[in-house]
Amino acid sequence: MIELEAKIVLQYDEAKLAAAIAKAVSPDNFKTPSGLSIKTTNEAGKVITQIECYGKFPTFIATIDDLLFCVSIAERALQMTRKL
């Protein structure tokens, strides 16, 4: 079985922003399909997501796409709250 891995690192100028983004994309009770592992951490202004997928390339690509979409939404939401 093929093992696919991705490490996505997003750097932010503010540690508080990175912490908020990491929290927004890390649900409390997230169940993943069998063969898929996702872990997001916040380290010194960086949001680091490690994705591992065994043998399911479409699932792997969809997971990365979903993650980046959720990050984009979280960033926009935080920008809007700063404007208020």
Biopython code that builds the backbone (N, CA, C, O; Angstrom):
import numpy as np
from Bio.PDB.StructureBuilder import StructureBuilder

atoms = [
    (1, "MET", "N", (0.841, -1.185, 0.000)),
    (1, "MET", "CA", (0.000, 0.000, 0.000)),
    (1, "MET", "C", (0.891, 1.254, 0.000)),
    (1, "MET", "O", (1.898, 1.303, 0.706)),
    (2, "ILE", "N", (0.522, 2.239, -0.776)),
    (2, "ILE", "CA", (1.290, 3.476, -0.906)),
    (2, "ILE", "C", (1.042, 4.378, 0.296)),
    (2, "ILE", "O", (-0.104, 4.593, 0.694)),
    (3, "GLU", "N", (2.120, 4.904, 0.874)),
    (3, "GLU", "CA", (1.991, 5.873, 1.955)),
    (3, "GLU", "C", (2.289, 7.262, 1.402)),
    (3, "GLU", "O", (3.351, 7.506, 0.828)),
    (4, "LEU", "N", (1.338, 8.160, 1.587)),
    (4, "LEU", "CA", (1.481, 9.534, 1.132)),
    (4, "LEU", "C", (1.589, 10.438, 2.350)),
    (4, "LEU", "O", (0.845, 10.270, 3.315)),
    (5, "GLU", "N", (2.514, 11.399, 2.313)),
    (5, "GLU", "CA", (2.704, 12.312, 3.430)),
    (5, "GLU", "C", (2.839, 13.734, 2.929)),
    (5, "GLU", "O", (3.392, 13.988, 1.859)),
    (6, "ALA", "N", (2.321, 14.657, 3.724)),
    (6, "ALA", "CA", (2.502, 16.080, 3.439)),
    (6, "ALA", "C", (2.707, 16.803, 4.760)),
    (6, "ALA", "O", (2.054, 16.502, 5.760)),
    (7, "LYS", "N", (3.605, 17.740, 4.746)),
    (7, "LYS", "CA", (3.803, 18.631, 5.889)),
    (7, "LYS", "C", (3.601, 20.040, 5.355)),
    (7, "LYS", "O", (4.368, 20.521, 4.521)),
    (8, "ILE", "N", (2.559, 20.691, 5.847)),
    (8, "ILE", "CA", (2.227, 22.039, 5.380)),
    (8, "ILE", "C", (2.541, 23.010, 6.505)),
    (8, "ILE", "O", (2.011, 22.889, 7.610)),
    (9, "VAL", "N", (3.408, 23.974, 6.215)),
    (9, "VAL", "CA", (3.824, 24.959, 7.215)),
    (9, "VAL", "C", (3.396, 26.338, 6.728)),
    (9, "VAL", "O", (3.790, 26.782, 5.650)),
    (10, "LEU", "N", (2.583, 27.007, 7.544)),
    (10, "LEU", "CA", (2.125, 28.356, 7.236)),
    (10, "LEU", "C", (2.710, 29.306, 8.270)),
    (10, "LEU", "O", (2.487, 29.128, 9.467)),
    (11, "GLN", "N", (3.450, 30.307, 7.826)),
    (11, "GLN", "CA", (4.126, 31.253, 8.710)),
    (11, "GLN", "C", (3.306, 32.531, 8.820)),
    (11, "GLN", "O", (2.857, 33.073, 7.810)),
    (12, "TYR", "N", (3.109, 33.015, 10.049)),
    (12, "TYR", "CA", (2.369, 34.252, 10.295)),
    (12, "TYR", "C", (3.252, 35.238, 11.059)),
    (12, "TYR", "O", (4.135, 34.839, 11.819)),
    (13, "ASP", "N", (3.001, 36.527, 10.846)),
    (13, "ASP", "CA", (3.774, 37.567, 11.529)),
    (13, "ASP", "C", (3.441, 37.643, 13.016)),
    (13, "ASP", "O", (4.274, 38.058, 13.822)),
    (14, "GLU", "N", (2.238, 37.246, 13.374)),
    (14, "GLU", "CA", (1.797, 37.321, 14.766)),
    (14, "GLU", "C", (1.516, 35.929, 15.315)),
    (14, "GLU", "O", (0.805, 35.138, 14.696)),
    (15, "ALA", "N", (2.081, 35.639, 16.481)),
    (15, "ALA", "CA", (1.870, 34.336, 17.116)),
    (15, "ALA", "C", (0.392, 34.123, 17.468)),
    (15, "ALA", "O", (-0.111, 33.003, 17.388)),
    (16, "LYS", "N", (-0.300, 35.199, 17.858)),
    (16, "LYS", "CA", (-1.727, 35.081, 18.201)),
    (16, "LYS", "C", (-2.548, 34.678, 16.983)),
    (16, "LYS", "O", (-3.486, 33.889, 17.098)),
    (17, "LEU", "N", (-2.203, 35.212, 15.831)),
    (17, "LEU", "CA", (-2.907, 34.862, 14.593)),
    (17, "LEU", "C", (-2.675, 33.391, 14.256)),
    (17, "LEU", "O", (-3.615, 32.683, 13.896)),
    (18, "ALA", "N", (-1.446, 32.933, 14.369)),
    (18, "ALA", "CA", (-1.133, 31.525, 14.096)),
    (18, "ALA", "C", (-1.893, 30.616, 15.048)),
    (18, "ALA", "O", (-2.413, 29.579, 14.635)),
    (19, "ALA", "N", (-1.962, 30.995, 16.311)),
    (19, "ALA", "CA", (-2.686, 30.189, 17.301)),
    (19, "ALA", "C", (-4.172, 30.115, 16.956)),
    (19, "ALA", "O", (-4.788, 29.055, 17.068)),
    (20, "ALA", "N", (-4.743, 31.240, 16.539)),
    (20, "ALA", "CA", (-6.168, 31.266, 16.178)),
    (20, "ALA", "C", (-6.441, 30.409, 14.945)),
    (20, "ALA", "O", (-7.437, 29.686, 14.900)),
    (21, "ILE", "N", (-5.567, 30.484, 13.950)),
    (21, "ILE", "CA", (-5.737, 29.685, 12.729)),
    (21, "ILE", "C", (-5.621, 28.196, 13.064)),
    (21, "ILE", "O", (-6.433, 27.392, 12.606)),
    (22, "ALA", "N", (-4.627, 27.834, 13.852)),
    (22, "ALA", "CA", (-4.441, 26.427, 14.217)),
    (22, "ALA", "C", (-5.664, 25.901, 14.960)),
    (22, "ALA", "O", (-6.119, 24.785, 14.710)),
    (23, "LYS", "N", (-6.188, 26.709, 15.868)),
    (23, "LYS", "CA", (-7.369, 26.283, 16.620)),
    (23, "LYS", "C", (-8.590, 26.156, 15.705)),
    (23, "LYS", "O", (-9.401, 25.244, 15.868)),
    (24, "ALA", "N", (-8.715, 27.064, 14.751)),
    (24, "ALA", "CA", (-9.867, 27.049, 13.842)),
    (24, "ALA", "C", (-9.888, 25.809, 12.949)),
    (24, "ALA", "O", (-10.961, 25.315, 12.603)),
    (25, "VAL", "N", (-8.724, 25.307, 12.577)),
    (25, "VAL", "CA", (-8.685, 24.157, 11.659)),
    (25, "VAL", "C", (-8.461, 22.830, 12.388)),
    (25, "VAL", "O", (-8.250, 21.800, 11.748)),
    (26, "SER", "N", (-8.508, 22.850, 13.709)),
    (26, "SER", "CA", (-8.329, 21.639, 14.518)),
    (26, "SER", "C", (-9.578, 21.386, 15.359)),
    (26, "SER", "O", (-9.610, 21.767, 16.529)),
    (27, "PRO", "N", (-10.603, 20.755, 14.794)),
    (27, "PRO", "CA", (-11.822, 20.488, 15.561)),
    (27, "PRO", "C", (-11.538, 19.615, 16.782)),
    (27, "PRO", "O", (-10.595, 18.824, 16.790)),
    (28, "ASP", "N", (-12.370, 19.772, 17.812)),
    (28, "ASP", "CA", (-12.187, 19.030, 19.062)),
    (28, "ASP", "C", (-12.378, 17.532, 18.904)),
    (28, "ASP", "O", (-11.596, 16.750, 19.445)),
    (29, "ASN", "N", (-13.396, 17.122, 18.179)),
    (29, "ASN", "CA", (-13.687, 15.686, 18.058)),
    (29, "ASN", "C", (-13.768, 15.299, 16.583)),
    (29, "ASN", "O", (-14.849, 15.047, 16.051)),
    (30, "PHE", "N", (-12.633, 15.259, 15.950)),
    (30, "PHE", "CA", (-12.540, 15.022, 14.517)),
    (30, "PHE", "C", (-12.221, 13.562, 14.240)),
    (30, "PHE", "O", (-11.176, 13.064, 14.657)),
    (31, "LYS", "N", (-13.110, 12.879, 13.543)),
    (31, "LYS", "CA", (-12.858, 11.497, 13.138)),
    (31, "LYS", "C", (-12.427, 11.494, 11.679)),
    (31, "LYS", "O", (-13.049, 12.135, 10.832)),
    (32, "THR", "N", (-11.372, 10.775, 11.406)),
    (32, "THR", "CA", (-10.893, 10.671, 10.033)),
    (32, "THR", "C", (-11.207, 9.280, 9.495)),
    (32, "THR", "O", (-11.351, 8.328, 10.262)),
    (33, "PRO", "N", (-11.311, 9.169, 8.186)),
    (33, "PRO", "CA", (-11.509, 7.847, 7.590)),
    (33, "PRO", "C", (-10.308, 6.945, 7.882)),
    (33, "PRO", "O", (-9.213, 7.430, 8.164)),
    (34, "SER", "N", (-10.520, 5.666, 7.814)),
    (34, "SER", "CA", (-9.442, 4.703, 8.012)),
    (34, "SER", "C", (-8.299, 4.982, 7.032)),
    (34, "SER", "O", (-8.533, 5.210, 5.846)),
    (35, "GLY", "N", (-7.078, 4.961, 7.532)),
    (35, "GLY", "CA", (-5.916, 5.183, 6.679)),
    (35, "GLY", "C", (-5.533, 6.635, 6.507)),
    (35, "GLY", "O", (-4.635, 6.944, 5.724)),
    (36, "LEU", "N", (-6.199, 7.545, 7.226)),
    (36, "LEU", "CA", (-5.905, 8.978, 7.112)),
    (36, "LEU", "C", (-5.602, 9.527, 8.497)),
    (36, "LEU", "O", (-6.336, 9.267, 9.451)),
    (37, "SER", "N", (-4.519, 10.288, 8.602)),
    (37, "SER", "CA", (-4.130, 10.911, 9.862)),
    (37, "SER", "C", (-3.811, 12.380, 9.612)),
    (37, "SER", "O", (-3.081, 12.712, 8.678)),
    (38, "ILE", "N", (-4.366, 13.268, 10.456)),
    (38, "ILE", "CA", (-4.136, 14.703, 10.322)),
    (38, "ILE", "C", (-3.825, 15.258, 11.702)),
    (38, "ILE", "O", (-4.565, 15.021, 12.657)),
    (39, "LYS", "N", (-2.727, 15.995, 11.803)),
    (39, "LYS", "CA", (-2.367, 16.634, 13.078)),
    (39, "LYS", "C", (-1.902, 18.058, 12.794)),
    (39, "LYS", "O", (-1.007, 18.280, 11.978)),
    (40, "THR", "N", (-2.521, 19.021, 13.477)),
    (40, "THR", "CA", (-2.145, 20.427, 13.315)),
    (40, "THR", "C", (-1.641, 20.960, 14.642)),
    (40, "THR", "O", (-2.264, 20.765, 15.686)),
    (41, "THR", "N", (-0.498, 21.639, 14.586)),
    (41, "THR", "CA", (0.074, 22.260, 15.769)),
    (41, "THR", "C", (0.415, 23.719, 15.477)),
    (41, "THR", "O", (0.474, 24.151, 14.326)),
    (42, "ASN", "N", (0.635, 24.452, 16.547)),
    (42, "ASN", "CA", (1.017, 25.857, 16.454)),
    (42, "ASN", "C", (2.356, 26.001, 17.168)),
    (42, "ASN", "O", (2.464, 25.700, 18.357)),
    (43, "GLU", "N", (3.371, 26.459, 16.449)),
    (43, "GLU", "CA", (4.704, 26.604, 17.024)),
    (43, "GLU", "C", (5.326, 27.928, 16.592)),
    (43, "GLU", "O", (5.678, 28.100, 15.425)),
    (44, "ALA", "N", (5.461, 28.851, 17.519)),
    (44, "ALA", "CA", (6.181, 30.113, 17.304)),
    (44, "ALA", "C", (5.759, 30.834, 16.018)),
    (44, "ALA", "O", (6.601, 31.146, 15.176)),
    (45, "GLY", "N", (4.486, 31.091, 15.872)),
    (45, "GLY", "CA", (4.000, 31.820, 14.707)),
    (45, "GLY", "C", (3.803, 30.981, 13.460)),
    (45, "GLY", "O", (3.548, 31.519, 12.382)),
    (46, "LYS", "N", (3.920, 29.669, 13.596)),
    (46, "LYS", "CA", (3.725, 28.766, 12.461)),
    (46, "LYS", "C", (2.568, 27.818, 12.756)),
    (46, "LYS", "O", (2.409, 27.340, 13.879)),
    (47, "VAL", "N", (1.770, 27.559, 11.736)),
    (47, "VAL", "CA", (0.746, 26.521, 11.799)),
    (47, "VAL", "C", (1.299, 25.356, 10.983)),
    (47, "VAL", "O", (1.537, 25.480, 9.782)),
    (48, "ILE", "N", (1.497, 24.233, 11.650)),
    (48, "ILE", "CA", (2.105, 23.066, 11.005)),
    (48, "ILE", "C", (1.089, 21.929, 10.983)),
    (48, "ILE", "O", (0.594, 21.498, 12.025)),
    (49, "THR", "N", (0.791, 21.454, 9.785)),
    (49, "THR", "CA", (-0.137, 20.335, 9.636)),
    (49, "THR", "C", (0.583, 19.172, 8.975)),
    (49, "THR", "O", (1.181, 19.313, 7.908)),
    (50, "GLN", "N", (0.513, 18.034, 9.625)),
    (50, "GLN", "CA", (1.095, 16.797, 9.102)),
    (50, "GLN", "C", (-0.061, 15.901, 8.656)),
    (50, "GLN", "O", (-0.957, 15.594, 9.442)),
    (51, "ILE", "N", (-0.032, 15.488, 7.396)),
    (51, "ILE", "CA", (-1.076, 14.621, 6.843)),
    (51, "ILE", "C", (-0.420, 13.330, 6.368)),
    (51, "ILE", "O", (0.586, 13.356, 5.659)),
    (52, "GLU", "N", (-1.000, 12.206, 6.768)),
    (52, "GLU", "CA", (-0.549, 10.899, 6.301)),
    (52, "GLU", "C", (-1.753, 10.141, 5.773)),
    (52, "GLU", "O", (-2.809, 10.103, 6.405)),
    (53, "CYS", "N", (-1.581, 9.541, 4.611)),
    (53, "CYS", "CA", (-2.675, 8.809, 3.981)),
    (53, "CYS", "C", (-2.094, 7.546, 3.357)),
    (53, "CYS", "O", (-1.046, 7.585, 2.714)),
    (54, "TYR", "N", (-2.777, 6.442, 3.552)),
    (54, "TYR", "CA", (-2.294, 5.157, 3.063)),
    (54, "TYR", "C", (-3.113, 4.683, 1.869)),
    (54, "TYR", "O", (-4.238, 4.208, 2.022)),
    (55, "GLY", "N", (-2.530, 4.820, 0.668)),
    (55, "GLY", "CA", (-3.087, 4.220, -0.527)),
    (55, "GLY", "C", (-4.261, 4.907, -1.186)),
    (55, "GLY", "O", (-4.816, 4.356, -2.137)),
    (56, "LYS", "N", (-4.670, 6.079, -0.734)),
    (56, "LYS", "CA", (-5.855, 6.737, -1.298)),
    (56, "LYS", "C", (-5.485, 8.142, -1.792)),
    (56, "LYS", "O", (-5.714, 9.131, -1.096)),
    (57, "PHE", "N", (-4.925, 8.217, -2.968)),
    (57, "PHE", "CA", (-4.473, 9.504, -3.501)),
    (57, "PHE", "C", (-5.591, 10.546, -3.586)),
    (57, "PHE", "O", (-5.362, 11.689, -3.190)),
    (58, "PRO", "N", (-6.800, 10.209, -4.085)),
    (58, "PRO", "CA", (-7.867, 11.222, -4.130)),
    (58, "PRO", "C", (-8.224, 11.761, -2.736)),
    (58, "PRO", "O", (-8.498, 12.952, -2.587)),
    (59, "THR", "N", (-8.223, 10.895, -1.721)),
    (59, "THR", "CA", (-8.497, 11.329, -0.352)),
    (59, "THR", "C", (-7.400, 12.257, 0.134)),
    (59, "THR", "O", (-7.681, 13.260, 0.789)),
    (60, "PHE", "N", (-6.175, 11.940, -0.174)),
    (60, "PHE", "CA", (-5.011, 12.748, 0.206)),
    (60, "PHE", "C", (-5.118, 14.151, -0.379)),
    (60, "PHE", "O", (-4.970, 15.138, 0.341)),
    (61, "ILE", "N", (-5.371, 14.241, -1.669)),
    (61, "ILE", "CA", (-5.485, 15.547, -2.342)),
    (61, "ILE", "C", (-6.692, 16.322, -1.813)),
    (61, "ILE", "O", (-6.593, 17.527, -1.582)),
    (62, "ALA", "N", (-7.820, 15.657, -1.618)),
    (62, "ALA", "CA", (-9.024, 16.328, -1.103)),
    (62, "ALA", "C", (-8.790, 16.864, 0.308)),
    (62, "ALA", "O", (-9.285, 17.937, 0.655)),
    (63, "THR", "N", (-8.046, 16.128, 1.116)),
    (63, "THR", "CA", (-7.751, 16.570, 2.482)),
    (63, "THR", "C", (-6.904, 17.834, 2.471)),
    (63, "THR", "O", (-7.175, 18.764, 3.230)),
    (64, "ILE", "N", (-5.892, 17.880, 1.629)),
    (64, "ILE", "CA", (-5.056, 19.075, 1.514)),
    (64, "ILE", "C", (-5.896, 20.252, 1.028)),
    (64, "ILE", "O", (-5.785, 21.358, 1.557)),
    (65, "ASP", "N", (-6.724, 20.018, 0.033)),
    (65, "ASP", "CA", (-7.600, 21.065, -0.501)),
    (65, "ASP", "C", (-8.542, 21.590, 0.589)),
    (65, "ASP", "O", (-8.702, 22.801, 0.741)),
    (66, "ASP", "N", (-9.159, 20.685, 1.338)),
    (66, "ASP", "CA", (-10.069, 21.086, 2.419)),
    (66, "ASP", "C", (-9.340, 21.893, 3.487)),
    (66, "ASP", "O", (-9.853, 22.906, 3.962)),
    (67, "LEU", "N", (-8.151, 21.447, 3.863)),
    (67, "LEU", "CA", (-7.373, 22.163, 4.873)),
    (67, "LEU", "C", (-7.080, 23.591, 4.428)),
    (67, "LEU", "O", (-7.305, 24.541, 5.178)),
    (68, "LEU", "N", (-6.582, 23.735, 3.218)),
    (68, "LEU", "CA", (-6.226, 25.074, 2.731)),
    (68, "LEU", "C", (-7.459, 25.965, 2.573)),
    (68, "LEU", "O", (-7.380, 27.173, 2.796)),
    (69, "PHE", "N", (-8.582, 25.387, 2.194)),
    (69, "PHE", "CA", (-9.825, 26.155, 2.117)),
    (69, "PHE", "C", (-10.236, 26.642, 3.508)),
    (69, "PHE", "O", (-10.619, 27.800, 3.671)),
    (70, "CYS", "N", (-10.157, 25.765, 4.508)),
    (70, "CYS", "CA", (-10.519, 26.138, 5.879)),
    (70, "CYS", "C", (-9.581, 27.208, 6.432)),
    (70, "CYS", "O", (-10.022, 28.117, 7.135)),
    (71, "VAL", "N", (-8.306, 27.107, 6.122)),
    (71, "VAL", "CA", (-7.343, 28.132, 6.546)),
    (71, "VAL", "C", (-7.707, 29.471, 5.922)),
    (71, "VAL", "O", (-7.686, 30.499, 6.599)),
    (72, "SER", "N", (-8.039, 29.465, 4.641)),
    (72, "SER", "CA", (-8.414, 30.690, 3.941)),
    (72, "SER", "C", (-9.646, 31.337, 4.578)),
    (72, "SER", "O", (-9.680, 32.553, 4.769)),
    (73, "ILE", "N", (-10.639, 30.541, 4.902)),
    (73, "ILE", "CA", (-11.852, 31.053, 5.546)),
    (73, "ILE", "C", (-11.521, 31.628, 6.925)),
    (73, "ILE", "O", (-12.007, 32.701, 7.281)),
    (74, "ALA", "N", (-10.702, 30.924, 7.698)),
    (74, "ALA", "CA", (-10.315, 31.405, 9.033)),
    (74, "ALA", "C", (-9.552, 32.725, 8.929)),
    (74, "ALA", "O", (-9.786, 33.637, 9.723)),
    (75, "GLU", "N", (-8.649, 32.834, 7.966)),
    (75, "GLU", "CA", (-7.896, 34.084, 7.783)),
    (75, "GLU", "C", (-8.832, 35.237, 7.445)),
    (75, "GLU", "O", (-8.698, 36.332, 7.991)),
    (76, "ARG", "N", (-9.777, 34.991, 6.547)),
    (76, "ARG", "CA", (-10.734, 36.052, 6.177)),
    (76, "ARG", "C", (-11.606, 36.454, 7.359)),
    (76, "ARG", "O", (-11.875, 37.638, 7.562)),
    (77, "ALA", "N", (-12.042, 35.479, 8.131)),
    (77, "ALA", "CA", (-12.866, 35.786, 9.307)),
    (77, "ALA", "C", (-12.093, 36.636, 10.310)),
    (77, "ALA", "O", (-12.639, 37.582, 10.879)),
    (78, "LEU", "N", (-10.838, 36.303, 10.523)),
    (78, "LEU", "CA", (-10.014, 37.084, 11.453)),
    (78, "LEU", "C", (-9.756, 38.494, 10.916)),
    (78, "LEU", "O", (-9.735, 39.456, 11.683)),
    (79, "GLN", "N", (-9.561, 38.616, 9.611)),
    (79, "GLN", "CA", (-9.384, 39.951, 9.015)),
    (79, "GLN", "C", (-10.634, 40.795, 9.195)),
    (79, "GLN", "O", (-10.542, 41.990, 9.478)),
    (80, "MET", "N", (-11.790, 40.190, 9.036)),
    (80, "MET", "CA", (-13.052, 40.919, 9.200)),
    (80, "MET", "C", (-13.244, 41.383, 10.643)),
    (80, "MET", "O", (-13.712, 42.497, 10.876)),
    (81, "THR", "N", (-12.892, 40.549, 11.597)),
    (81, "THR", "CA", (-13.062, 40.941, 12.995)),
    (81, "THR", "C", (-12.119, 42.059, 13.375)),
    (81, "THR", "O", (-12.440, 42.862, 14.251)),
    (82, "ARG", "N", (-10.968, 42.132, 12.743)),
    (82, "ARG", "CA", (-10.026, 43.234, 13.006)),
    (82, "ARG", "C", (-10.569, 44.565, 12.499)),
    (82, "ARG", "O", (-10.274, 45.624, 13.052)),
    (83, "LYS", "N", (-11.368, 44.491, 11.435)),
    (83, "LYS", "CA", (-11.927, 45.715, 10.852)),
    (83, "LYS", "C", (-13.070, 46.276, 11.698)),
    (83, "LYS", "O", (-13.385, 47.462, 11.599)),
    (84, "LEU", "N", (-13.697, 45.432, 12.533)),
    (84, "LEU", "CA", (-14.843, 45.871, 13.327)),
    (84, "LEU", "C", (-14.425, 46.691, 14.494)),
    (84, "LEU", "O", (-15.271, 47.141, 15.267)),
]
sb = StructureBuilder()
sb.init_structure("model")
sb.init_model(0)
sb.init_chain("A")
sb.init_seg("    ")
for serial, (resi, resn, name, xyz) in enumerate(atoms, 1):
    if name == "N":
        sb.init_residue(resn, " ", resi, " ")
    sb.init_atom(name, np.array(xyz, "f"), 0.0, 1.0, " ", f" {name:<3s}", serial, name[0])
structure = sb.get_structure()
